[in-house]
Amino acid sequence: MMNDSIKKARNFFKENLPDFSIPVEELRLQAEAAYGTLPVADDVVTETVDIEGMEGEWQIVPESQDNRVLLYLHGGGFIFGSIATHRGETSELGRAAKARTLAINYRLAPEHSFPAPIEDALKAYTWLLDQGYDAKNIIVAGESAGGSMTAGLLMSLRDNHLPLPSAGVMISPWIDMGQTGETYITKEGIDPMNSTAGVKYLAETYLNGTSPEVPLASPIYGDLRGLPPIYVMVGEVEVMLSEALTFVNNAASAGVDIRFRSFPGMVHNWPLFHSFLEEGKEAILSAGKFMDEIYSKQNN
C-alpha cells in the first residue's frame, strides 16, 4: 500500500507537470515557483560566485569540510531547473558527504543545445582546479539530465587527459536520449513525472539534430573504461530504470567500481522530497555514506 509521503511526492509531480505547449520562459518560471516551495535547512550558508561568466553557488553547512567539494549538476530535462530549484536537495547531499556543494546555472536548451551543458560542467570543474582544489577531493553528482552530464563530464575529463574527480553519483540518470529501454513501455503511465512523449520532446530539444547515440549525449553508448567509482540510484517506477541498469552493466564490464541501488516504489529524483519522504532521506544518507567513504580513502 502506498503511504502518505509517497502519495504526496507523486501528487507534487502530477500537479507540476511541465507544460511543453507554453513558451519555454513561462515553463521555467513555473518550475521555479513550484520547486522553490521545497524547504532548505536554516543552517545552509550560500555564496554566489562567478565562474567565467556562469553563475555558481557555494552551499555550506556546519558539517562541511573545507577541502571536500561536491560539484552538483541539476536536472530539468536540459530546458529548465536552476540552483534555486534544487538547493534543498544539493545542500543536504553536501551535508551527508561532509562537503561544500558547488551548484551551477549551466546553459539551457533550446537556446543552448548539446553540448553546451557538458561544456559548462567542464568549465566549472576546471575552475575548481584553478581555485586550488585537488581533484581527489572533488566528487561530481547530478540527477536526471544532471546524471547524464555527470557521466558525460567524467568521460570528457578522461578523454582530455585532465585529472579525474574521485567519484561520481548519478541519481535517476537520464542517459538514453533515444528512449530505447523497455521501461519506457512497462512504466508508461506508472511514472508520475515522465512520459515517453515528454522525454522524446526534451531529447529532441536538447539534441537539436545530434544523433541520440552520441556517447556524450547518451552515456549508455559511452566507453566507460578508466572512470572513477560511480554510485547509481534509481526509483523502481521510473521510465528511466532500464537505462540505468544498462549503464551499470556497461560500467561493470568496463572495470569501473560501480555501485547500484534501486528503491522500491520510488519516483523520479525522490531525494528531492527528503523533507517529508523517509526514502528520500535514506537515499541522501546512502549517497553521503558512499561519498564520505571515497573522500576518506583518498586522504588516507
N, C-alpha and C positions, 0 to 999 in steps of 0.2 A: 504494500500500500504506500502511496506517495505521501510523505509527510508535509506539513505546512510550509516548511522552509523551501523544500524543492518546488512546491506549488508557487510560492512567492517568486522564486527565481524564474520559473517558466513563464509566469504571468508578466514579469518585467519585460522579458523578451517579446512576448506577444503584444504587449501594449506599446512597445517602442520599436517595432519592426521598421527598418528603413524603407522609405517610400522612394523607389527609384524613378518614379514618374515626375518628381519635382526637381527644380534646379539644384545642382549639387551644393550651392551655397546655402540653400534652405535646409537641405539634408544635414549638412554639417552643424548648422545651428540647432537643429532638433536633437542631434546626438549629444551636443554639448549640454543642452538643457536637461536631457534625460539622464545621462551618465554623471553629470555634475551633481546630482542629488545623492550619489553614493558617498558615504561618510569617509572622512580622513581623520586619523587619530590626532588628538590635540598636541601631541609632543613631536609632530613632524615639523622640522625646520626646512624651509625651502630657500634656494638661492638661484636666481636666474643668471645664466652665463651665455655669452656669445661665442658660438663655435664657427668662426669664419663665416658669419652672416646667418647661421642657423641657430634658432633658439634651443637652448638646453636648460635643464633644471636639476640642480643637486637636491636630493631629498635625504635628510639626515635625521636619524632617531638616536636616542641615548645609547642603543646597543651598537651603533655603527663604529667600526674600527677604521681609522683614517686611511690605512693602506689598502683596504679592500674596496673594490668598485664593482657594482653591478650595472652594466650598460643595458638598459631596457628599451626594447623596440615594440611600441604599442601596435595593436591590431585595429581593424576597422575597414577591412576589405581594400586597403590601399587608397580609399577615397574619403574617409572621414576618420575621426578619432584624433586625440591630441595628448599632450602631457596632462592636461586637466581632467580628461575623461577617465584616465587610468590611475590617477595619483594615489587613490586609496589602496589599490592592488600593488602598484610598484613600490610604494613606501613600505608596505608590510612584507613584501618579498625581501627587500633590503634588510628589514629588521630580522627576519628569520635567518638571513645569511650573515648577520652581523657586519653588514657592508653599507656604504653610502651608495645610493642609487643615482645614476645619471640617466634621466629620461630626455628624449629629444622630439622636437616637432620636425620630422622629416617631410620632404615634399610629397604631395599627394597627386594622384590621378583624378581627373583626366588631364589637368594642366601639365603634370609631370608624370609620364608613364614610365614603365620599365625601361632602363634600370635605375632611374633616379633615386628611389628609396634605398637601394643597395649602396649606391654611391654615397648617400648621406650617412648611412650607417658606418661605412668605411671612413668617412671624414670624422665622425665622432670618435671612432676607435683610435685613429692616428692622432687626433687631438689629445686624447688621454695619454698616449705615449709621449707626445711632445710636452705635456704638463709634468712629466716625470713619473707617471705611474708605471710600474713594472707589469708586463703582460701576464706574468704568472699570478698576479693579484687581481686580474680582471676576469669576470665571467659575463658572458653575453646571454641575455634571455629575451623572450618575446612570446606573445600569444597570437594565434590565428595568423593573420598576414605577418605579424612580427615574428612568428615562429618560422615562417618561410625566410624572412630576412635574416634570422639568426643563422640558419643553415647556409644561406647564400653568402653571408659575411664570412663565416668560417672557411668556406671554400675559396672565396676571393683572397683572403689573407694568406692561405696556403699557396695559392697559385701565384701570388705576387711576392712570395718569399718574405712576408712580414711576420714578426713574432706572433704566435698564436696565443689567444687567451687560454686560461687554464681549463675552461669548460663552457658548455652551452646548455641552456634549459629551454625546451620547446613545449609550450602549453597549447593544447588544441591546435596543433600546427596545420595551416592550410598550405600544402606543399605539392598539390597536383592541380595545375591550372586547367587541365583538360577534363576533370571530373570523371576519371576512368574507374575509380574504385566502386566495388559492389555496394558499399553502404550509401552511396548516392541514390540507390534504388531501395535498399532494405530499410533505411532510416528516413526516407522521404515521408513527411507528414508526422513523424515522431519527433524529430529535431525541431524544437520550437523557434529556433533562430534562423536556421539556414535552409533554403530550398535549393534544389538543383538549378532551377531557372535563375534565382537570385545570384547564386555563386557564379553561374555562367556569365551573367551580365557584369559582375565585378571583375572576373578574369579578363573578359574582352576589353573592358575599360582600362585595366592595368596594362595588359599586353600591347594594346594598340597595334596589332598586326604581327607582333612577335610570336613565333611558334610556342605553343604551350609545353613543348618538350625541351625547350632550352633549360639546361640544368640550374642556372642561377634564378630562373623564374619558377621552375618546378623541381625542387631538390630531390624528388624521388628518382629523377633521371641523373643525378649527380654522381661524380666519382668522390666517394667519401673517405678514401684512404688517407691516413695521416691526420685525421681530425682529432681534437681532444675529446675527453669524455663528454657525453651528452645524456641528459635526462629528458625523456619524453613522457608527458602526461596527457591523457585524453579522456573525455567522458564517453560512456558507452552508448549514449543515444545520439551521438553526433554523426552527421553525414560524412564527416572527415575522418571517421575512425579507421577505415581500411587503408587510407594513405599513410596514416601514422604507423600502422603495422608494417606496411611495405617499407617505409623508411627505416624502421627499427631492424627489420630483417636485412636490408641492404647494408646498413651500418655494421651489423654483426658480421656479415660476410666480408666486409672490408677491414675487419680487425679493429673497429672502434670499440672503446669501452662504453657500451650503450646500456642505459638503464631505462626501464619502461614500467609504467603503471597505468592501468585503466581503472576508472572509478564508476562502479555500477550506478545507473540511473542519472548520471550527471550530464548536464547540458554544456553547450559550448562555453569555454572560458568560465567555468563555475567558480574559480578562485576570486573572481570579481565580486562575488557575493559573500565574502568571508565574514562580513559584519553580522550576518544572520544565518548563514548556512554552515553547519558544522563541517561538512565535507569540503567546503571552501577553505576553512581554517586548516583542516587536515592536509589539504594539498599544498598550501603555502608552507606549512611546517615541514612537509616531506621534501619539498624543493629546497627549503632552507637547510635541512639536515645534509642533503647532497652537497650543496654549495659550501657549507661550513667544513665538511669533510675534505673537499677539494682544496679550499684555501689553506687548511691546516697542513695537508700533505705537502703543498708547495712551499711551505715555510718551515718545514722540519729538516 
